[in-house]
Amino acid sequence: MKSTMRIRSVSRAAHVLRLVAEREGRTAAEIAGALDCPRPTCYHLLNTLEAEGLLSKDPRRRSHLGPLVGA
């Protein structure tokens, strides 16, 4: 039986990864706007994905795919 239950935070995280994969170097403001979510929520998502090695940030605080993506 296929479940249709979705975890919102996981869906948002997947959306963040897709956005960054489409165009690396996105800012938190750009990502928050694309997700239609508050910036603090976006910052928490970005920091979590970075801590997990799925995203990295350059010196200008722009997000890029991290070392574990595609590994």
Secondary structure as UniProt FT lines:
FT   HELIX           8..22
FT   HELIX           28..35
FT   HELIX           39..51
FT   TURN            52..53
FT   STRAND          55..57
FT   TURN            59..60
FT   STRAND          63..65
FT   TURN            67..70
//
